[in-house]
């Protein structure tokens, strides 16, 4: 799954540089056309990186400040582009992770992006939803157990199709086996019920070894899927 970036820029050179560097790193870009549209995108989609012109584009600071409260992209790496109107300290206070002065060069932006990519990929792995053909056993506080098909799995939880709806915040225990026979068990809680989308379960506590097993298994699946996408993208160029 490729990384995704939102650009809120108008400066032709800054836009050219960021697109060039992101493209060479197989990061997909979308350009926001107004503060309102950029904020709407941040609220509806998950972006791994956000690049904002704070000084030469009206609403830039607003987009950057709204990023950290967005439900989908609040953990994105934020790159603030400044041009004398905003200090480095102010940019960090607004919510930037990295601050770059104009004129923006490909060399400087490439070095900055390399410093950020490890964090971006780590966050992407945390949210990576892997489809898996197996069942989970879900135990309720009264001891009743039910089984259902897992719809997707991440480091933080899973979605499972159960025969009944469960109330949000209900404490449960969940147990399942990963392909290869690795057993995973965790204390968890119900987070949502959606029609035709099953039940969302968030892991609350898991044995340290099981946590490592799950993270490693998901990491291998993530890297394999990402490599497949990169190879396909390379062949299409």
N, C-alpha and C positions, 0 to 999 in steps of 0.2 A: 504494500500500500504506500503510494508516494506521499511525501510530506506536502502540506498545503500552506501557501502564504497569501496574505492579503496585503496589497499595496495601496496606501492612500498618499499618492504622489501626483504632481503635475509637472514638475521640473523635468524637461525632456532628457537631460543627461543623467539625472538620478534615476529616472525610470528605466532608461536604457541599461545602465550599469546593474541595477538590481535584477532586472529580467535576465540579463546575460549570465550573471553569477548564479541565480537560482536555477536557470535552465541547465547550466553545466553540472549542477549538483542534483539534477532530476527532481527538483522541487516545483510543483505546479503553482502558478500565480493567478490571482484574480485582482483586478483593479477596482477600487471603490470610486464611484463617480461623485459622491457627495457625502458629507458627514452623516446624514441620516441613513443613507444606503449602506455605508460602511458599518455603522453601529448595528443596523438590522442584520447584516450578514454575520457579524460577530456573535449576535444573539441566537442565530438560527443554525449556524454551521460551526464545526470545530476546525480552527486554523492552528497550525503549529508555529507559525511566524507571522508577525505583523510589522510592516514598515510604514512609518508615519512621518510626513514632513510637518514639523512643529511650527516653523516660522513663515514659510512662503505659501502656505495653503490654509485658507480660512477653515476653521473647525478641526485642524490637526490635533491641537492639544485636547480638544473635547473627545475625539476618537480614542486617543491614548488613555485618557483618564477613565473612559467608560469600559475599556478593555478588561480591567481587573474585576468588574462586576458582571461581566457577561456570563451567562450560564454555560456556554459551549466553549469559549476560547480564553477563559481567564488565566489559564496556565501557559498560554502561548509566549514564545520569546518575542519581546517587543524591541524593535530597532527604531530609535528616534533620530531623525535627521534634523540638525539645527544649523542656523545661519546668522548667529549674532543676536537674535531676539530672545532666545531661551538659553539659560546657562546649563552646563552639564548637570549641576546639582538639581536644578528645577526639573530637568527631564527625568532624572532618576526618581524624584519625589512624585512626579505624575504617574510613573509606572513603567518607565523604560528599563530594560535589562542591559542594553547597549546603546551608546550615544556616538554618533559620527557627525563631524563637521562637513559642510560643503566647502569646496567642490568634492563630491563623492567619487572615489576612484575604484576601479575593479579590484585592484590589489588590496586596498584597505578593507573593502567590503568582504572579499574572499577570506581574509585572515579572521575577520570578526565572525563570519558565518561558521568557519571551522570551529571556533571556540564554542559556538552555540549548538552545533549539530548533534553532539552527544546528548545534550539535555533534551533537545527536540525529539530525538529518536527514543530516548528513555520514556518520555511522556507518551509518545505514540504507542509504545509497547504496553504501557499501563492501560491504555484505552482500547487496545487491539481486541476485537471481538472475533474469536475463532469458532467456526462451526465444528461440531464434534458429534459423532454418531454413538451416543451412549446414554444410559439412564442415570438419574440421580435419585437417591432415597432421601426424603425430607421428613424429619421427625419433629412433631409439635411438642409444646410444653407438657401436654397431658399424656405423652407417650405414643400417641397415634402416629403411624408412619404411612406415607404415601409415596408412590413412585411416579416419575414423569420423564419425558424425553427432554434432554438438554438441547436448547435452541442455539445458544452461543455462550462462550466462556471467556473471561478476562482475568487479569490478576486480582481484580477487586470483587468479582462476583460472577453470577451467571443468570441467564434467563432460562426458565424451564416450563414445559407445558404440564400442568397439574390438573387433576380431575375436578378440583374445587378452587374457588377464589380464597385468598387469605388476606387478612387485614394488614395494611401497612404497619410497620414497626413490630409485627409479631416475631418473637424470638424463635428460632428454629435451629436444628442441626442438619447439615447437609453432608451426604456421603456419595462418592462416585469413584470410578476408576478411569484413569487416562489410558488411551491406547498404549499397549506395552505392559499393562498391569500395575501401573503406579496408583496406589490408593490415596485419595484425597478426602479429608474430613475436616469440617470447620464449624464453629459456632457462627451463626449468621442471623440476619433479620430480613424480613420482607420489606422491599422498598416501593414496589408498584405492582398493580394488576392492570393489564391492558387486553381488551378484546382481541382475540386471535394472535396475541403476541406473548401470551403466557404470563408468568410471574417473575418479577425481578428480585433477586436475592443478593444481598451484599455480605461478603465475608467480614466477620468482626474479629475472630481469633482463630489462628491455625498453628499447628505444630511447626516449629522453625524448619525442620527437614522437609515437611510436606510443602511449605511455602516455597522453599528453594526448588523442589522438584517441579512445582507448578510453574514458577517463573522461568526455569530453564526450558521446560517443555514448550511453553508459549513463545519464548524467545527464539527457539529453533524453528517453530512454525512461522513466526513473524519474518525471520530472516529469509526463509525459503520462499515465502510469498513475495517479499520485497525484491529478492533476486530475480524471480520470474518476471515481475513487472519491469524491472530495470532492463533485463535482457530483451523483453518485448519492445520496450521503448527505443532501445538502441537499434534494433533491427528495422524499426519503422522509419528511422531517420534517413 
